[in-house]
Amino acid sequence: MTAKTELDRRSFLKATLVAGGSLVFGLHLPSKSRAEERFGIAEPAVAAFQPNAFIKIAPDGKVTVTVGQSEMGQGVLTSLPMIVAEDLDVDFANVMYEQAPADKAFANPMMGTMVTGGSSSVKMFFAPLRKASAAAREMLVAAAAQQWGVPAESCRVAKGEVFHPTSRRAAKYGTLLDAASKLTPPAEPKLKDAKDFKIIGKPMKRLDTPAKVNGTGIFAIDVKVPGMLTASILRCPYMGGKVGRVDEAEAKAVKGVRAVVTLGDGVGIVADNYWSAKKGRDALTVEWDKGPNPNLSSDGIYKMFADGANNDKGLVAKKTDDLAGAKSKAAKTVEAVYWSPFLAHATMEPMTFVADVRKDSAEVWGGVQAQMMVAQVVGKTAGVPADKVKVNTTLLGGGFGRRFEMDYVIDGTLLSKAVGKPVKVIWTREDDMQGDQYRPATYNKMSAGLDASGNPVFWHHRVVNDAIMARLGPGFGFELKPDQLDDSAFEGAHNLPYDLGQMQIDWVRKDTGVPVGFWRSVGSSHTAFSTECFVDELAHAAGKDPLAFRLATLAKHPRHAGALKLAAEKAGWGKPLPKGMGRGIAVHESFGSYVAQVAEVSVDNDGHVRVHRVVIACDCGQVVNPDTVAAQMEGGMVYGLTAALYGEITLKDNRVEQRNFYDYKMLRMNEMPKCEVHIVPSNEKHGGVGEPGTPPIAPAVVNAIFAATGKRIRSLPIRPEELKQA
Amino acid sequence: MTRLSVNRKAYEVEADPNTPLLWVIRDDCGLTGTKFGCGVAQCGSCTVHLDGEARRSCVTPLKAAVGKEVTTIEGLSPDSTHALQKAWIEVDVPQCGYCQSGQIMSAVILLKENKKPTDADIDAAMSGIVCRCGTYNRIRDAIKKAAMNGGAK
């Protein structure tokens, strides 16, 4: 994500808050700690030291870090506590997390509200958490110094203890809490020197793993509330469609069904348990209004986009002064069309939400990515003030951008309000597949030119797709005007790092009616494919090695070049491979991290692609937990590889055709490539790690297929029929 | 009422005998470690043991479990010390963690039947369980580590 995009999203999100009216979130620190679970101890009776919203130190020296960011697998419940442990100078074995309430004290500084997204958690909380931790440490030191009557500067700290070396005195943090609580937090505490780091930059075991291997980790679907009912919703399958006539008699006759609630776009069955709700739902008869575009289809959208690419002027996202001149002078011109389909998020835990709407307040539980907005949406939906909505964040059974949405939040809230009891709404896999906010399908019309010596002289990329901001805006009183750019539609294309001569990137916005949303790595999920494959084509057209061609045009972008060189070196770029195999390379920057990947593939006679090995090099600036970085890079790659090999949501008659994992395939163990992750040593500012592993894999694999077979794939997913031996 | 034994504890449940075992375990027995992912035996998040064999509980009716012993992730060990749980922690396998009960329960059966599984054995036994976070290589490493450490305890 570029700085400009960050700014745009921040403004957008800020606007949403303003539109939501003035919000007052009292700072209510959570009372119950997960320390109990980890350490087997109850909350101590003596008050803990809470110098700020993030840190709580108990008399036994245990530290609880309150984390506002949501855990969707990216390791934030470990990385943020690591930052605290470092500057507080405590043993990491004495640190545990708890999840924060919806409160502006935990707002993501980039967005001005609580958001786990944009691969921003470490980037945004590194400095504030270090400062909060250093301030707490200085207060504890000052408390000890006061007791001993010595200057604070003469004291040292290590592993949760303050020392006075000259007088050989020592005090554990836990004995200093009362005294420290009476002091004023320093405004500018001294941070630890990076060379003294003992935790940051070292591989640390995740704090949430134990609860994820014995069934005790609580996801939204596991929440139990006294008196709670469970619901399933039969949703209108047509995009933008509505409920017509409902025959609920048979559903009501199902044992355990308590209520049938007609919502605008679906009919909810509320029952004693899930299976009764599901049986009730299956017994419903509903006639649907088929929505505003009853004929919407994938073929139609492709034609609409192709027409837009060829005939619409569109908006200019970036241009240099003389594209036309360069085009006319090029000795060789390469042209291609690249296509990326709509994609579903397919989190393993289908959308689930628990709401308890009362007369003047509400309490909700969910795996959500934007807690303060959830409080607003629940408040507005339930008719209670947002500051009377208590939001409990559970573990997320996968996020990938899907749980930024509010549809399932609204479902639970409406149903609880309707029946006057706590309700857990659980979507089926089919609901999830057919009711997603999809990664936008994208049509790319590309051309580039070379001079007589094979040097690049122009690059022209026209991106055609839906605008995510156009969909998200209206709900928040924000409208994307026809002359406004939505960077998320083409990010990664307009900031292409290569010096390819005269450049122009156009964006043609099309409003198809398909709901589109943030999907892991957003615009980069498709621009890396189109740009890195087309650069590869250009390199081959110039008769140059794809790595050498890239490096030659990256003089001004050393971090891209650094990642490329490291990946190439570790992968043995240029070394011979067994017959039938090919190697492909790609690099892409997103969310401030530079990731290069080399894929080794083979293609069998039936056209099936096997990815044998993926070598990843990433420069994500200063690293907090290298083991998490490796896991995220590998996991992000798998997410992108799954999409490249199988991912495609298609539409027919205004409805999604895919239903479940049998027709929206997932990569499985037997298809998993070997994978290595190499981290470029760096003291640069933090890049994200949750998303940047995803974009480069599709082009790396497609470029490897070209190396292996001479066939160029320009449309995803990769189809065996295109690669079949004649 | 249907009598059911889960993790060596007896339950009497009111659910219809055709109810999928998954929802009986979760809603009637209150054991939520077993997860719902697809409802059609495509993802394996709901894997439990029925008399020592791996079963997709989302498509196994309650009546098929009558008279048999059901084991869920909660019943694998009283204190998370099964060799596979220890290996999972050692390798730091989980990301979001949602599928991991199903992964571990499947791996338990693999190691019970095969003390030293090869990569091909692991592929054959584990490819039915989807991990959307892509932790497959760590799952493979953890299974091998557990096998080295004595496998199924």
Chai-1 contact restraints between the chains, C-beta under 6 A:
chainA,res_idxA,chainB,res_idxB,connection_type,confidence,min_distance_angstrom,max_distance_angstrom,comment,restraint_id
A,M72,B,C96,contact,1.0,0.0,6.0,A-B,restraint_1
A,G73,B,Q95,contact,1.0,0.0,6.0,A-B,restraint_2
A,G73,B,C96,contact,1.0,0.0,6.0,A-B,restraint_3
A,G73,B,C133,contact,1.0,0.0,6.0,A-B,restraint_4
A,K205,B,D92,contact,1.0,0.0,6.0,A-B,restraint_5
A,R206,B,D92,contact,1.0,0.0,6.0,A-B,restraint_6
A,T209,B,I89,contact,1.0,0.0,6.0,A-B,restraint_7
A,T209,B,D92,contact,1.0,0.0,6.0,A-B,restraint_8
A,T209,B,P94,contact,1.0,0.0,6.0,A-B,restraint_9
A,K212,B,P94,contact,1.0,0.0,6.0,A-B,restraint_10
A,K212,B,G97,contact,1.0,0.0,6.0,A-B,restraint_11
A,K212,B,Q100,contact,1.0,0.0,6.0,A-B,restraint_12
A,V213,B,Q85,contact,1.0,0.0,6.0,A-B,restraint_13
A,V213,B,W88,contact,1.0,0.0,6.0,A-B,restraint_14
A,N214,B,S80,contact,1.0,0.0,6.0,A-B,restraint_15
A,G215,B,G33,contact,1.0,0.0,6.0,A-B,restraint_16
A,G215,B,I73,contact,1.0,0.0,6.0,A-B,restraint_17
A,G215,B,E74,contact,1.0,0.0,6.0,A-B,restraint_18
A,G215,B,S101,contact,1.0,0.0,6.0,A-B,restraint_19
A,G217,B,G97,contact,1.0,0.0,6.0,A-B,restraint_20
A,D222,B,T32,contact,1.0,0.0,6.0,A-B,restraint_21
A,N273,B,D27,contact,1.0,0.0,6.0,A-B,restraint_22
A,Y274,B,W23,contact,1.0,0.0,6.0,A-B,restraint_23
A,Y274,B,D27,contact,1.0,0.0,6.0,A-B,restraint_24
A,W275,B,T19,contact,1.0,0.0,6.0,A-B,restraint_25
A,W275,B,W23,contact,1.0,0.0,6.0,A-B,restraint_26
A,M348,B,G37,contact,1.0,0.0,6.0,A-B,restraint_27
A,M348,B,Y98,contact,1.0,0.0,6.0,A-B,restraint_28
A,M348,B,C99,contact,1.0,0.0,6.0,A-B,restraint_29
A,M348,B,R132,contact,1.0,0.0,6.0,A-B,restraint_30
A,E349,B,Y98,contact,1.0,0.0,6.0,A-B,restraint_31
A,G397,B,C96,contact,1.0,0.0,6.0,A-B,restraint_32
A,G397,B,Y98,contact,1.0,0.0,6.0,A-B,restraint_33
A,G398,B,C96,contact,1.0,0.0,6.0,A-B,restraint_34
A,G398,B,R132,contact,1.0,0.0,6.0,A-B,restraint_35
A,R429,B,C38,contact,1.0,0.0,6.0,A-B,restraint_36
A,R429,B,G39,contact,1.0,0.0,6.0,A-B,restraint_37
A,G635,B,Q95,contact,1.0,0.0,6.0,A-B,restraint_38
A,G635,B,C133,contact,1.0,0.0,6.0,A-B,restraint_39
A,G635,B,G134,contact,1.0,0.0,6.0,A-B,restraint_40
A,V638,B,G134,contact,1.0,0.0,6.0,A-B,restraint_41
A,N660,B,C38,contact,1.0,0.0,6.0,A-B,restraint_42
A,N660,B,V40,contact,1.0,0.0,6.0,A-B,restraint_43
A,N660,B,Q42,contact,1.0,0.0,6.0,A-B,restraint_44
A,F661,B,C38,contact,1.0,0.0,6.0,A-B,restraint_45
A,F661,B,Q42,contact,1.0,0.0,6.0,A-B,restraint_46
A,F661,B,C43,contact,1.0,0.0,6.0,A-B,restraint_47
A,Y662,B,Q42,contact,1.0,0.0,6.0,A-B,restraint_48
A,M666,B,V130,contact,1.0,0.0,6.0,A-B,restraint_49
A,R668,B,S127,contact,1.0,0.0,6.0,A-B,restraint_50
A,M669,B,D123,contact,1.0,0.0,6.0,A-B,restraint_51
A,M669,B,M126,contact,1.0,0.0,6.0,A-B,restraint_52
A,M669,B,S127,contact,1.0,0.0,6.0,A-B,restraint_53
A,M669,B,Y136,contact,1.0,0.0,6.0,A-B,restraint_54
A,N670,B,D123,contact,1.0,0.0,6.0,A-B,restraint_55
A,N670,B,S127,contact,1.0,0.0,6.0,A-B,restraint_56
A,M672,B,Y136,contact,1.0,0.0,6.0,A-B,restraint_57
A,C675,B,N137,contact,1.0,0.0,6.0,A-B,restraint_58
